[in-house]
């Protein structure tokens, strides 16, 4: 476990894994917010998911300008060569954080890239905790400390999410947690802490934490396994929570862990349902059926019929291409090519 240019890789108790796909500007801002944290110390790995916008080159140049990043190989047993980008110094005199970049030749989807990053961190850094982040987030300096404290206090937690704040209005809550209705296989985000839970530091009464900021422990990975990367996009955190419950874990949200989020920036779906990208439409419908087939097959006819309402909505709004896509996925889900 050595790097000829920089000496041995230093073990890291915690590894932050950030997935980038054609969004290096957002990723750079995310990295800079991670570098501004004072505690706890962590390593940062960016998994570039087959970007075609020159993300790797842009990130290397920008990070070099920030703090003298170097383009050197680190061990990459899981996925080719991992680039060691140097270190960013923490404020307050803390130990510097190590930065790495994993180029992935093709887009493996969100869960697929995270799984690659987690496995590399387990093998090469012997990390015991993993902070999984969308690239379009900006973390508050103590966001990770609250996540770690929560999982240490409640060993049966395993998965812990953050409170998401609006990017442009960080005093407004974007999401506390996810609510899921299995008879429709749809979820939405709550924006208020339930009555009676305001004084708590951890919220357990949830269906799932939102995946834009998710902390997972090594014990959870050992007992539950990695994310199911067959979803590619959406429903992967819901699946992970359901499998965790079967092993006795409780998902939760650390209410003092705060992260600003550009909702939909990484998938091109900003501005609500009417401006949802075709890629989001595709995986939203496909995985709605896939998740139901996996966990609630008896409800599959109900979920299938509910998609007719989605078709009707698209027709009413003159979105004929979307309506056609949903119908094709309902009738022949395995034969419809990804947009």
Secondary structure, 3 states (H helix, E strand, C coil): CEECCCEECCCCCEEEEEEECCCHHHHHHHHHHHHCCCCCCCEEEEEEECCCCCHHHHHHHHHHHHHCCCCEEECCCCCCCEEEEEEECCHHHCCCEEEEEEEECCCCHHHHHHHHHHHHHHHHHCCCEEEEEECCEEECCCHHHHHHHHHHHCCCCCEEEEEEEECCCCCCEEECEEEEECCCCEEEEECCCCCCCCCCCEECCCCECCCCEEEEEHHHHHHHCCCCHHHCCCCHHHHHHHHHHCCCCCCEEEEEEEEEECCCCCCCCCCCHHHCCHHHHHHHHHHHHHHHHHHCHHHHHHHHHHHHHHHHHHHHCCCHHHHHHHHHHHHCCCCCCCC
